[in-house]
Amino acid sequence: MDLHCHGALGHSFDDADVTGVTAAVAFHREHGSDGVMLSLVSAPIERLVHRLAELRRILPDVPGAVGVHLEGPLLATDRCGAHDPRALTPPTTEAVHSLLAAGDGILRQVTIAPELPGALAAVRAFTDAGVVVAVGHTEASYAEALAAFDSGARLLTHAFNAMAGLHHRHPGPVGAALDREDVVLELIADGVHVHPTLIRTLFDAAPGRVALVTDAMSATGLGDGTFTLGGRAVEVTDGRPVLRGTDTLAGSTLTLDRAVEVCLRAGVPEGAVRAAISTVPAGVLAGDRG
């Protein structure tokens, strides 16, 4: 199961029709993902509301689609990565209620920067509605991330990426997630986003709490070239996607079977890797909390 995926074969879950969504999910299913969470990038609230309504009609006809993940727009501007900073918005009560109403039945996961005004109330509102809240794209300190986990968040969006690193005096969101036995840490194991040494270290530090994700964008399966993500131009070279003219990573071109290979080469035990693509992500959606 892949908890974080944006598309494949030129199809983005942000705007693809039922044929495109089906093709992208089917591609990932052919490469190790029995279940795929459809991740959407940041966009204005009204556009996301419209897209959620479309996906409510589309998803019942897509084998393997397990729901929708809103990776934005409730993110920190300074850690937005490839997301369009103009699309970001604070997690107001109105925004939260609009997204919950539009995503009724399909919205399974949302990423929030917990330091934003109103974020902890939003964490509780999403959690109370049965939506998994992830901490990510954030400038949060260790204490701010802990507060989000105490409020109900139980996932860390692509650990190490789009957040402060694991500093020896300021452990940040990664340290906070490691301290909470009921928090799962997403990991993009493509050999680009996280060094193999830290891949192995994370599995050692959080046994049974690492979920491998692809964060795969629409370019996945198509080789190198020019593509778009959330309306922004992305250049893919040697399988590495970056915003055009920058060195900012724009998701990945990873598939889950390749993530397994990268982890095994990094020295992660096979049993731990198997759990990271099956029982661990399934437990997140099932509501297991340690």
Secondary structure by P-SEA (a helix, b strand, c coil): cccccccccccccccccaaaaaaaaaaaaaccccbbbbbbccccaaaaaaaaaaaaacccccccccbbbcccccccccccccccccccccccaaaaaaaaaaacccccbbbbcccccaaaaaaaaaaaacbbbbbccccccaaaaaaaaaacccccccccccccccccccccaaaaaaacccbbbbbbcccccccaaaaaaaaaaccccbbbbccccccccccbbbbbcccbbbbbcccccccccccccccccccaaaaaaaaaaacccaaaaaaaacaaaaaaaacccc
